[in-house]
């Protein structure tokens, strides 16, 4: 009698969501904060990088940060098996790869009630496997080269302030609260000296600037139709992720926010209710960070990132 083999299709949405939820529930302050503290030549802090140095986007940033922290990888570079071979190296035998995703679409013809037909674009995720440079041998030196320790680490705050100023956002200083006022379209920040350290001030400023990008005159971000009563929590998650991405881009280590605990329950509720929520939030966060980068001098010429690892907004 012939044997029937049943193949269960991987649910990547659920796998990633479960990983994030597990870390939040275990008390991880922010599972989306980069784990690298060693001084790689690519920078003291970095988004995960492809073999060609191009940063990953969207949910892949979170997936690779989590994988790097779990395994103790210190290199930000990730390569496929073939990419490692093409540049003269190889993945060590027995090493386990990490799944990343590629957002694509296919077109489906559907018949309408009136008998006519129409094509609809349906998004889906492809997956592929990458390995950290720490899992490979014989790669060019820069993939694993560490920077010499510096006794005079520079204060990253001036660079962040310059980045914020270049956006053209109306940033006001004073009071004891940090927030974005959408009706009047301005960012309010407490005086820099009231923060515990420059990184805490920088992270808060980037968080509020991420909110600023969602204004109707800019990225027009609106979660009311997607998350209903949890739209505020979803927007806060986007700003939190965008701030983490920007910290990696601008080269400073993000600090835990005091209000993290107050949002924890609402973030968990959003993620558990919708396995695609973290993909959507990460996608919007990437768009927010890229929009702020586009406002920098020369930003209009910034290379357009491919959307291969972004959850398509149409999927919402």
N, C-alpha and C positions, 0 to 999 in steps of 0.2 A: 504494500500500500504506500503510495507516495507521501512523503513528509511535506507538510505545509509550513512554510516559514513566514512568520509575521514580523514585519519591520516597523518599529515604532519611530515615528518622525520626531526629531528633537524639537522641543519647544524652547527656543533660545530666549524668547521674551520672559518665560517663566524662570529659566535658569538664572538669568541676570538679576531679575527682580528678587528671587529667593536669596541670592548672594548679598545684595544690598540690605534686604530686610534682616537677614541673619546678623549682619555686622551692626546694624542699628540696635537690634534687640540685645546684642551682647554687650552694649555699652560703648562701642567705638564712637569716639567723639564726632568724627566726620569721615566715613569710609571713602569719600571722594577726594580727600586731601592727598596730595602726592606724597609718596613715602621716602623719596631720596633725600638724604641729608649729607651724603658724602659728596665731595667736590669733583664730579665728573667734568671733563673738559667742555662738555656741551653746556655746562652751567650748573650752579649749585641746586637749582630747582628746574624741572623741565616737564613738559607734557611728554607722554610716550612718543617716540619718534620712529618713523619708518626707516628702512635701510638707507634711504636717500636723504635723511635728515628732515623730512617733511613731517610736521606734527599730526598725530591722529586727532579726530574730531568726535564730538557726540559721545555716545555711550561707550565707545571703544576706549576712551580715556579712562573711564571708571573701571572697566574690565581689566585693563592692563595695569593700572595703579594697584588694584586689589591683588592681582597675580604677582606683581613685583614685591609688594609688601609681604605676602604670604611666603614667598620663596626666598626673600632676602636679596633680590637682584638689585644691583646698584647702577647698572647701565640703563639709560632711557631708550636704547635702541632695540627694536624688534624686527625680526626677519622671518620670511618663510624658509622652508627647507631648501628650496631651489635658489632663493636669493643668496643664502649663505654660501652655497656651492659656486654661484656665478662670480662671487668676489674673492674666491680662493679659500674660503673656510668651509666648515662643516658643523652640523649639529652633533653634539656628542651622543653616542649610543646610549639609549635608555632614557634620554631626556623627554619629559612630557610637555607638549605644546599647550598654548593658550588659544582659545577660540575668540576670534573677532568677527565682526559682521559687516556686510556690504548690502546697503539698501538698493533695491532694484524694483522694477515694475514689469508687469506683463499686461497685454491688452486683451480684453474679453468682449466678444460681441453678444449683446443681450437683446431680446425681443421685448418691445414695449407693449402696453395694453392696446394701443391702436394698430398693432400689427407691424409697425416700422421697427427697424433695428438701430442700435447705437452702440458705439464702442466705449468701453470704460477702462480706465487705467487703474490697475490694482497693485498696490505696493506689497512687497514681500522681502524677507531677509535671506540673503545667502550667507554662508559661514566659510571661513578658512582658518587655518592654523598658523600661528607665528611662535617664534622662540626668542627669548631674550638673548642679547649678545653674551651674557654670562653663561648661557647654556651651549655656547659654540666655541670652537677652537680655530686658530689660524686666521682669524678675521684681521683686517687692517687695524693698526694700533688705536686709531681714534675711537673705535667702538667700545673699547674698555679702558682707555687711558684716563687716569685720575689726575685732577689738578693738584698742584702743590698747595699745601695748607697756607693760608694767609693769616698773619697775626693782626692785620688791620682790615678786617672786613668792612666794606663800605656800607653806609646807611642807605637802604633802598628807598627811603621815603621821598627824597627829592625827585627821583625818576618817576615815582608813582604820581606825585603831585603834578609834574610836567605832563604826564600822560592824561591826567584828569583835566588839566587846564586846556589841553589841545582838543578835547571833545567839544568845547564850547558850551558845556552844560552850565546852567546857573547854579553855582555851588555857594551856599551861604554858611557862614560859621557863627556859632553861638548857641547858647542853651545847653541842655544836658541830654538831648535826644538826637539820634541819627534817623533820618527818614527821607523818603521821596514824596513830595506833594504833587500828585498827578494833575489836579485841577489848576494849580498855579505853575506847574512844570518847573519845580526847582528841587535841588538836593540840599537838605539841611544837615550840617555836621557840627558836633561839639568841637571846641578848640582842640587842636592836635595834642597840646600838652596835658590834656585830661585823660588820655589813653595810657594804658600800662606800658606800651612800647610802640615804636613806629610801625611795626608790622600789623599790630592790631588796628591802628588808625587806617593804614593802607587797605587792609581787608574790608573794613567797614565802608570805606569810600568806594571801593570797587563793587561791593554788594549794592550800594545805593545807586551807583551809575548803571548797574545792570537793570535795576527797576526803571531807571530813566529811559533806557532804550525801548521799553515796551510801550511808550506813549504812542497815541494814534498818529502823530506826525512822523514817527520813526518806524519801528517794527510792528506797531499796531497789534500787540499781543493781548489776546482776550481768551481766557479759559472758562468763561461762564457757560458756554455750550458744551464743554468737555467734562469739567469737573464739578459743575453745580456749586453746592455749598462749600466745596473744598477748593474753589478757585484761588482763594487767598493763599492756602497752603501750597498749592501748585506753583504759584508765582514766587513765593518765598524759596521754594526748592530750586527754581530756575536761577534766581539771583544768587543763591548759595553756591550752586554749581559754577555759574559764570565767574564768580569771585575766585573760586578755586582754580579755574582755568587761567584767569588773568594773573593770579599769583605765580603760577608756573611760567607764564609768558614773560612776566616782568622780573622774575628772579628773586622772590622773597618767600619765606616760609609762612603760610597762613596760620593765624592763631585761632584757637577755639572761640567762637562767639558766645557771649553770655546768654543769649536767648536761644541757643541750640536746644536745650532741654525743653523749652516751652513749645517748640515746633515739632519735637520728636513724635509725639502721639499722632499729630495730624499728618505728618509725612508718612508714617507707617500705615495710617488709614488709607491714604491715597494710593500707596504702592500695593497694598494688599487687595484693594478693590479693583485695580486695573493693572494687569501685568505689562502693559505697554507704557505706563505712566513715566517710568524712569527713562525710557527711550525718548519719549516726547520732551520731557524736561531737559535732558542732556542735549537734544537737538536744538531746542530754543536757547539754551545756555551758550552753545557754540555760536549760534547766530548773533547773540547779544555780544559776546566777546569779539567776534569778527567785525561787527558794526563799530564798536569802539576803536578797534585797530584801524578801521578805514578812515577815521577822523584825524588820525595822526599825520604829521607832515610826510608826504609821499605815500600815505595810506591808500589813495585812490589807485595807485599802481601796485598795491599789495597783490601778490599772486592769488587768484581765486582758488579757494580750497575745493577739491572735488567732494561731492556729497556721497562718496561711496560708503561711508560709515555713519551717515546721519539717517535717523528715522524720518521718512518723508512727512512733511507737515500735512500732506493730503491724506495720510493714513488716519488722521484724527477724526 
